[in-house]
């Protein structure tokens, strides 16, 4: 076996940022299920480790948003480490480091990894690596965590990924007979599509895997780097939830909650499956029934190395201090949330009342409890849905370093304008990142050049053309959409 252990190493991964990896989000998710977070309060110093940090972009954004934290990223792909270190240096981040290391080698010499981290995260990688490497990952995560620390582990799950197994198999069969370095995804999708028959006369494969057609239709539009990493690894293997939880247990890692916040409220399950899931008293088996009931395809699980349980009074006191703020929340007549449990709707009056209470600035969970008069558990669920939908955000403006974050964002804007495939900027007030496109960067650049009207439109089109891209949608609408968004971005500390 070569140095990559069957992991697809011929190309680099994408540059992404994921809100669920933010320390404040992890703390809130853990608190929802009764665990005292690793930090006593927002703004306390902490240590954070990412196993499989990829290109390092998301971790750099967190380091910029949380100056009180010390961040470390580990990845075995040298290209990833080169990019990560250069980016951290370019952004002027002194609270982050990156280490090129192999999970197996580290597991054989665990002393090389400091065992003092409050948070350890592994995004998506657990089901992209072979079982021995996965075992080393879990061993390292446990060894690196402080007792009471949180492990975030996201991974592909069955039964939702069953339909994609046929595609992954065929793509890799095509790769075996090809001179190309990566699997022939388009060819595999086209060939499988021809085997599905028609709507009027579906084949046996289409009848057995009704979701397969939809997945195949998405392949041509998906990022090539993502597809290579997702399907090109020899160890690619989605798991049933019970399998991963069972593999975590020997490493003292106990499942606690989901970073996908609505999944912590089983009463949100569809009415036709809810009774069967809630009737199960065994917590592990209930997780399996939950996944089977909703055809779960991806989980963001939180594991604890030692539970710091709370009483109801302690929970009330701690969660009352959580600060919340309004994010980008356009007016809506009907509040409906897309979750892994399906579409969830609720009282528009209540959701609107909460958003109006935050319209003049951040407020604490406790203040919202007093303002609404609803029970703590019901408010936690309501706020979790609004956080999940991106209408609300956690607030850490009291301990954010806005000047530092804006300096980082100015560097990122320069990199984006020069063609780097970055799609986020730091949002210090919410402790995370916001999506920010090349189109928006070009519009902002034009505004700073005091361009308007047709000149601004021309600047945008020429900038995109210079980077080999085309504008999707009317030019004027894209400019107006960004202009309308700017006050909210300024409020979050993203832009000056």
C-alpha positions as CSV (number, residue, x, y, z in Angstrom):
1,X,0.0,0.0,0.0
2,X,1.3,3.5,-0.9
3,X,1.6,6.4,1.5
4,X,-2.0,7.4,0.9
5,X,-3.4,4.1,2.0
6,X,-5.9,4.1,-0.9
7,X,-7.1,7.6,-0.2
8,X,-7.5,9.6,-3.4
9,X,-4.4,11.9,-3.3
10,X,-3.9,12.9,-6.9
11,X,-5.9,16.2,-6.4
12,X,-6.5,18.6,-3.6
13,X,-9.9,19.0,-1.9
14,X,-12.3,22.0,-2.0
15,X,-12.1,25.0,0.3
16,X,-15.1,25.0,2.5
17,X,-16.4,26.4,5.8
18,X,-19.0,24.7,7.9
19,X,-20.9,26.5,10.7
20,X,-21.4,23.3,12.7
21,X,-17.6,23.2,13.4
22,X,-17.6,26.6,15.3
23,X,-16.9,26.2,19.0
24,X,-20.0,28.3,20.0
25,X,-22.2,26.0,17.8
26,X,-20.7,22.9,19.3
27,X,-21.3,24.2,22.8
28,X,-24.9,25.1,22.1
29,X,-25.6,21.6,20.6
30,X,-24.0,19.9,23.6
31,X,-25.9,22.1,26.0
32,X,-29.2,21.2,24.4
33,X,-28.7,17.6,25.6
34,X,-27.6,18.5,29.1
35,X,-23.7,18.6,28.9
36,X,-21.7,21.4,30.4
37,X,-19.6,22.7,27.4
38,X,-15.8,22.5,27.7
39,X,-15.6,26.3,28.2
40,X,-17.2,28.0,31.2
41,X,-18.3,30.9,29.1
42,X,-17.9,32.5,25.7
43,X,-14.5,34.2,25.3
44,X,-12.6,31.7,27.5
45,X,-9.3,30.3,26.1
46,X,-9.5,26.9,24.4
47,X,-7.6,24.4,22.3
48,X,-9.1,23.0,19.0
49,X,-7.8,20.2,16.8
50,X,-9.0,19.2,13.3
51,X,-8.1,15.8,12.1
52,X,-8.2,15.8,8.3
53,X,-8.0,19.6,7.9
54,X,-7.9,19.5,4.1
55,X,-6.9,22.9,2.5
56,X,-7.2,24.6,6.0
57,X,-9.5,27.3,4.8
58,X,-12.3,26.7,7.2
59,X,-9.9,26.3,10.2
60,X,-8.3,29.6,9.3
61,X,-11.7,31.3,9.3
62,X,-12.3,29.9,12.8
63,X,-8.9,31.1,14.0
64,X,-9.7,34.5,12.8
65,X,-13.1,34.5,14.5
66,X,-11.9,33.1,17.8
67,X,-8.6,34.9,18.7
68,X,-8.8,33.4,22.2
69,X,-8.4,29.9,20.7
70,X,-5.4,27.9,19.7
71,X,-6.0,25.9,16.5
72,X,-4.2,23.0,15.0
73,X,-4.9,21.1,11.7
74,X,-3.5,17.7,10.8
75,X,-3.6,16.3,7.3
76,X,-1.4,13.8,5.5
77,X,-1.6,15.3,2.1
78,X,1.4,17.6,1.6
79,X,-0.4,19.8,-1.0
80,X,-3.0,20.5,1.7
81,X,-0.5,21.5,4.3
82,X,1.4,23.8,1.9
83,X,-1.8,25.6,1.0
84,X,-2.9,25.8,4.7
85,X,0.4,27.2,6.0
86,X,0.7,29.8,3.2
87,X,-2.9,30.9,3.8
88,X,-2.5,31.3,7.5
89,X,0.7,33.3,7.0
90,X,-1.0,35.5,4.3
91,X,-3.9,36.2,6.7
92,X,-1.5,37.0,9.6
93,X,-2.9,34.3,11.9
94,X,-0.6,33.5,14.9
95,X,-3.0,31.2,16.7
96,X,-3.0,28.4,14.2
97,X,-0.6,25.7,13.0
98,X,-0.7,22.8,10.6
99,X,1.0,19.5,10.8
100,X,1.6,17.0,8.0
101,X,1.0,13.6,9.6
102,X,-0.5,10.2,9.0
103,X,-3.2,8.9,11.4
104,X,-1.5,5.5,11.6
105,X,1.9,6.9,12.4
106,X,0.4,9.3,15.0
107,X,-1.6,6.5,16.6
108,X,1.7,4.5,17.0
109,X,3.3,7.5,18.7
110,X,0.4,9.3,20.5
111,X,2.9,11.3,22.6
112,X,3.5,13.5,19.6
113,X,-0.1,14.9,20.0
114,X,-0.9,17.1,23.0
115,X,-3.8,15.6,25.0
116,X,-5.3,18.9,26.0
117,X,-7.9,19.8,23.4
118,X,-11.4,21.1,24.3
119,X,-12.6,20.3,20.8
120,X,-11.6,17.7,18.2
121,X,-13.3,17.7,14.8
122,X,-13.3,15.3,11.8
123,X,-15.5,16.5,9.1
124,X,-16.7,13.9,6.5
125,X,-13.5,11.9,6.6
126,X,-14.5,8.9,8.7
127,X,-16.3,7.1,5.9
128,X,-13.7,8.0,3.2
129,X,-10.9,6.0,4.8
130,X,-10.3,2.3,5.4
131,X,-11.3,0.7,8.7
132,X,-7.7,0.6,10.2
133,X,-7.2,4.3,9.4
134,X,-10.6,5.0,10.9
135,X,-9.7,3.2,14.1
136,X,-6.5,5.3,14.3
137,X,-8.6,8.5,13.8
138,X,-10.9,7.6,16.7
139,X,-7.9,6.6,18.9
140,X,-6.3,9.9,18.2
141,X,-9.5,11.9,18.8
142,X,-9.9,10.2,22.2
143,X,-6.2,10.7,23.2
144,X,-6.3,14.3,22.2
145,X,-9.4,15.3,24.1
146,X,-9.6,16.7,27.6
147,X,-12.1,14.8,29.7
148,X,-15.4,16.5,29.1
149,X,-14.2,17.6,25.6
150,X,-16.3,17.3,22.5
151,X,-15.6,15.2,19.4
152,X,-17.5,16.3,16.2
153,X,-17.5,13.5,13.7
154,X,-19.6,13.8,10.5
155,X,-20.0,10.9,8.1
156,X,-22.0,9.4,5.3
157,X,-24.7,7.0,6.5
158,X,-26.9,4.3,5.3
159,X,-29.7,3.9,4.3
160,X,-29.5,7.2,2.5
161,X,-26.3,6.4,0.6
162,X,-27.5,3.0,-0.6
163,X,-28.6,4.4,-3.9
164,X,-25.1,5.9,-4.5
165,X,-23.2,2.6,-4.0
166,X,-24.0,1.4,-7.5
167,X,-22.7,4.7,-9.0
168,X,-19.5,4.6,-6.8
169,X,-18.9,1.0,-7.8
170,X,-19.3,1.6,-11.6
171,X,-17.2,4.8,-11.5
172,X,-14.3,2.9,-9.9
173,X,-14.7,0.1,-12.4
174,X,-14.3,2.6,-15.2
175,X,-11.3,4.0,-13.5
176,X,-9.5,0.6,-13.5
177,X,-9.5,0.6,-17.3
178,X,-8.8,4.2,-17.8
179,X,-5.5,6.2,-18.2
180,X,-7.1,9.1,-16.4
181,X,-6.2,9.8,-12.8
182,X,-9.7,10.1,-11.6
183,X,-12.9,8.1,-11.9
184,X,-15.0,8.7,-15.0
185,X,-18.0,10.2,-13.2
186,X,-19.9,11.6,-16.1
187,X,-19.5,8.3,-18.0
188,X,-20.6,6.3,-15.0
189,X,-23.7,8.5,-14.5
190,X,-24.6,8.3,-18.2
191,X,-24.3,4.5,-18.3
192,X,-26.3,4.0,-15.1
193,X,-29.0,6.4,-16.3
194,X,-29.6,4.3,-19.4
195,X,-30.2,1.3,-17.1
196,X,-33.0,3.0,-15.2
197,X,-35.5,2.8,-18.1
198,X,-38.2,5.4,-18.3
199,X,-40.8,6.9,-16.0
200,X,-43.4,4.9,-17.8
201,X,-41.4,1.7,-17.8
202,X,-38.8,1.8,-14.9
203,X,-36.2,-1.0,-14.8
204,X,-35.7,-3.3,-11.9
205,X,-32.8,-1.2,-10.7
206,X,-34.9,2.0,-10.8
207,X,-37.7,0.2,-8.8
208,X,-35.2,-1.1,-6.2
209,X,-33.4,2.3,-6.0
210,X,-35.9,5.1,-6.7
211,X,-33.5,7.8,-5.4
212,X,-30.7,6.8,-7.8
213,X,-32.0,8.8,-10.8
214,X,-32.0,12.0,-8.8
215,X,-28.4,11.4,-7.6
216,X,-27.2,10.7,-11.1
217,X,-28.8,13.9,-12.4
218,X,-26.7,15.9,-9.9
219,X,-23.3,14.5,-10.9
220,X,-22.5,16.8,-14.0
221,X,-23.1,19.9,-11.9
222,X,-21.1,18.9,-8.8
223,X,-17.6,20.2,-8.0
224,X,-15.0,17.9,-9.6
225,X,-12.6,18.1,-6.6
226,X,-15.5,17.0,-4.3
227,X,-16.5,14.1,-6.6
228,X,-12.9,12.8,-6.7
229,X,-12.6,12.9,-2.9
230,X,-16.1,11.6,-2.3
231,X,-16.1,8.6,-4.6
232,X,-12.5,7.9,-5.5
233,X,-11.2,6.5,-2.2
234,X,-10.5,2.8,-1.8
235,X,-11.9,3.0,1.7
236,X,-15.1,4.7,0.8
237,X,-17.8,3.1,2.9
238,X,-20.9,4.8,4.4
239,X,-22.0,3.2,7.7
240,X,-25.1,2.6,9.6
241,X,-25.1,4.8,12.7
242,X,-24.8,1.8,15.1
243,X,-21.6,0.7,13.4
244,X,-19.8,3.9,14.0
245,X,-21.1,4.3,17.5
246,X,-19.9,0.8,18.3
247,X,-16.4,1.6,16.9
248,X,-16.2,4.7,19.1
249,X,-17.1,2.9,22.3
250,X,-13.7,1.3,22.9
251,X,-12.1,4.7,22.7
252,X,-14.2,6.1,25.6
253,X,-16.2,8.2,23.1
254,X,-19.9,8.3,23.9
255,X,-22.6,9.6,21.5
256,X,-24.3,12.7,23.0
257,X,-26.1,14.9,20.5
258,X,-26.2,16.1,16.9
259,X,-24.7,19.3,15.6
260,X,-27.6,19.3,13.1
261,X,-29.8,20.9,15.7
262,X,-33.3,19.8,14.7
263,X,-32.2,16.2,15.0
264,X,-32.0,16.6,18.8
265,X,-35.8,17.0,18.9
266,X,-37.4,13.7,17.9
267,X,-40.9,15.1,18.2
268,X,-40.1,16.8,14.9
269,X,-40.1,13.4,13.2
270,X,-42.9,12.8,10.6
271,X,-46.1,11.7,12.4
272,X,-46.3,8.4,10.5
273,X,-43.0,7.2,12.0
274,X,-42.7,9.2,15.2
275,X,-44.5,6.7,17.6
276,X,-42.3,3.8,16.5
277,X,-39.1,5.7,17.2
278,X,-40.2,7.3,20.4
279,X,-41.5,4.0,21.8
280,X,-37.9,2.5,21.7
281,X,-36.3,2.9,25.2
282,X,-32.8,1.9,24.1
283,X,-31.0,5.1,23.1
284,X,-28.7,3.4,20.6
285,X,-31.4,1.4,18.9
286,X,-33.5,4.6,18.8
287,X,-30.8,6.3,16.7
288,X,-30.9,3.4,14.3
289,X,-34.7,3.5,14.0
290,X,-34.5,7.3,13.5
291,X,-32.1,7.0,10.6
292,X,-34.1,4.2,9.0
293,X,-37.3,6.1,9.3
294,X,-36.0,9.2,7.5
295,X,-33.5,7.5,5.1
296,X,-30.6,9.4,6.7
297,X,-27.6,10.0,4.5
298,X,-25.3,12.2,6.6
299,X,-24.8,12.7,10.3
300,X,-23.0,15.3,12.4
301,X,-22.5,13.5,15.6
302,X,-21.1,14.8,18.8
303,X,-19.2,12.4,21.1
304,X,-18.0,13.1,24.6
305,X,-15.0,11.8,26.5
306,X,-16.7,12.0,29.9
307,X,-20.1,13.6,30.4
308,X,-20.5,16.7,32.6
309,X,-24.2,16.4,33.1
310,X,-26.3,19.3,34.3
311,X,-29.4,19.6,36.5
312,X,-32.4,21.4,35.1
313,X,-31.6,24.4,37.2
314,X,-28.0,24.5,36.0
315,X,-29.1,24.0,32.4
316,X,-31.5,26.9,32.7
317,X,-28.8,29.1,34.2
318,X,-26.2,28.2,31.5
319,X,-28.5,28.4,28.5
320,X,-30.0,31.6,29.7
321,X,-26.7,33.3,29.1
322,X,-26.4,32.2,25.4
323,X,-26.5,35.3,23.2
324,X,-28.4,35.3,19.9
325,X,-28.6,37.7,17.0
326,X,-30.7,38.1,13.9
327,X,-28.9,37.1,10.7
328,X,-30.2,37.4,7.1
329,X,-33.9,36.9,7.7
330,X,-36.1,38.2,4.9
331,X,-39.7,38.7,5.7
332,X,-41.8,35.6,5.1
333,X,-45.5,34.7,5.6
334,X,-44.9,31.0,6.3
335,X,-42.1,29.6,8.3
336,X,-41.2,26.2,6.9
337,X,-37.8,24.5,7.6
338,X,-36.0,21.9,5.5
339,X,-34.6,19.2,7.8
340,X,-33.4,15.6,7.5
341,X,-36.8,14.8,9.1
342,X,-38.6,16.5,6.2
343,X,-40.3,19.9,6.1
344,X,-41.1,21.2,9.5
345,X,-43.6,24.1,10.0
346,X,-44.6,25.9,13.1
347,X,-46.4,29.0,14.5
348,X,-45.4,31.9,12.2
349,X,-46.5,34.3,15.0
350,X,-44.0,32.8,17.5
351,X,-41.1,32.8,15.0
352,X,-41.9,36.3,13.9
353,X,-42.1,37.4,17.6
354,X,-38.6,36.0,18.2
355,X,-37.1,37.7,15.2
356,X,-38.7,41.0,16.1
357,X,-37.3,40.8,19.6
358,X,-33.8,40.5,18.0
359,X,-34.4,43.2,15.4
360,X,-32.8,46.0,17.5
361,X,-29.7,43.9,18.5
362,X,-28.5,40.7,20.2
363,X,-30.4,39.4,23.2
364,X,-29.8,36.5,25.5
365,X,-31.7,33.2,25.6
366,X,-32.9,34.2,29.1
367,X,-34.2,37.6,27.8
368,X,-36.1,35.8,25.1
369,X,-37.6,33.4,27.6
370,X,-39.0,36.3,29.6
371,X,-40.2,38.1,26.4
372,X,-42.1,35.1,25.0
373,X,-43.1,33.3,28.2
374,X,-42.8,29.9,26.6
375,X,-41.2,26.8,28.2
376,X,-37.4,26.4,28.0
377,X,-37.6,23.2,26.0
378,X,-40.0,24.7,23.5
379,X,-38.0,27.8,23.1
380,X,-34.8,25.7,22.6
381,X,-36.5,23.8,19.8
382,X,-37.8,27.0,18.1
383,X,-34.4,28.7,18.3
384,X,-32.7,25.6,17.0
385,X,-34.9,25.6,13.9
386,X,-34.2,29.3,13.3
387,X,-30.5,28.7,13.7
388,X,-30.6,25.7,11.4
389,X,-32.4,27.8,8.8
390,X,-29.7,30.5,9.0
391,X,-32.2,33.2,10.1
392,X,-30.7,33.5,13.6
393,X,-27.1,33.2,14.7
394,X,-25.2,32.8,17.9
395,X,-23.7,36.1,19.0
396,X,-20.2,36.7,20.4
397,X,-19.9,40.4,19.6
398,X,-18.9,41.1,23.2
399,X,-15.6,39.2,22.8
400,X,-15.0,39.5,19.1
401,X,-12.0,41.2,17.6
402,X,-13.6,43.1,14.7
403,X,-10.5,44.9,13.5
404,X,-8.6,41.6,13.2
405,X,-11.4,39.9,11.4
406,X,-11.8,42.8,8.9
407,X,-8.0,42.7,8.2
408,X,-8.4,39.0,7.4
409,X,-11.4,39.7,5.2
410,X,-9.5,42.3,3.2
411,X,-6.8,39.7,2.5
412,X,-9.4,37.2,1.5
413,X,-11.1,39.6,-0.8
414,X,-7.8,40.2,-2.6
415,X,-7.4,36.5,-3.0
416,X,-10.9,36.0,-4.2
417,X,-10.5,38.7,-6.8
418,X,-7.3,37.0,-7.9
419,X,-9.1,33.8,-8.6
420,X,-8.8,31.8,-5.4
421,X,-11.8,29.5,-5.0
422,X,-12.9,30.9,-1.6
423,X,-16.5,31.4,-0.9
424,X,-16.7,32.7,2.6
425,X,-15.6,35.6,4.8
426,X,-15.1,35.8,8.6
427,X,-18.1,37.0,10.6
428,X,-16.7,37.9,14.0
429,X,-20.0,38.9,15.6
430,X,-21.5,35.5,15.1
431,X,-18.3,33.4,15.6
432,X,-18.2,31.8,12.2
433,X,-18.3,32.6,8.5
434,X,-20.7,33.9,5.9
435,X,-21.0,32.9,2.2
436,X,-19.4,35.5,0.0
437,X,-19.2,35.0,-3.8
438,X,-16.8,36.3,-6.5
439,X,-19.7,38.3,-7.9
440,X,-20.1,40.1,-4.5
441,X,-16.4,40.7,-4.3
442,X,-16.4,42.3,-7.7
443,X,-19.4,44.5,-6.9
444,X,-17.7,45.6,-3.6
445,X,-14.5,46.3,-5.5
446,X,-16.4,48.4,-8.0
447,X,-18.2,50.3,-5.3
448,X,-14.8,51.1,-3.7
449,X,-13.7,52.5,-7.1
450,X,-16.8,54.7,-7.0
451,X,-18.4,53.0,-9.9
452,X,-22.1,52.9,-10.4
453,X,-24.8,52.1,-13.0
454,X,-23.5,50.7,-16.3
455,X,-19.9,51.2,-15.2
456,X,-20.4,48.9,-12.2
457,X,-22.2,46.3,-14.4
458,X,-19.3,46.4,-16.9
459,X,-16.7,46.1,-14.1
460,X,-18.6,43.0,-12.9
461,X,-18.8,41.4,-16.3
462,X,-15.2,42.1,-17.2
463,X,-14.0,40.8,-13.9
464,X,-15.8,37.5,-14.3
465,X,-14.6,37.2,-17.9
466,X,-11.1,37.8,-16.8
467,X,-11.3,34.7,-14.6
468,X,-13.1,32.6,-17.2
469,X,-16.5,32.8,-15.6
470,X,-20.0,33.9,-16.7
471,X,-22.7,35.7,-14.7
472,X,-25.7,33.7,-13.9
473,X,-28.9,35.8,-13.9
474,X,-29.5,39.5,-14.7
475,X,-26.6,41.8,-13.8
476,X,-28.7,44.5,-12.1
477,X,-30.5,42.0,-9.9
478,X,-27.2,40.6,-8.6
479,X,-25.9,44.1,-7.8
480,X,-29.2,45.0,-6.0
481,X,-29.1,41.8,-4.0
482,X,-25.7,42.5,-2.7
483,X,-26.5,46.2,-1.9
484,X,-29.5,45.0,0.1
485,X,-27.3,42.5,2.0
486,X,-24.5,45.0,2.9
487,X,-26.0,46.5,6.1
488,X,-26.4,43.0,7.6
489,X,-22.8,42.1,6.6
490,X,-21.6,45.3,8.3
491,X,-23.6,44.5,11.4
492,X,-21.8,41.1,11.6
493,X,-18.4,42.8,11.3
494,X,-17.7,41.2,7.9
495,X,-17.4,44.5,6.1
496,X,-16.4,47.9,7.6
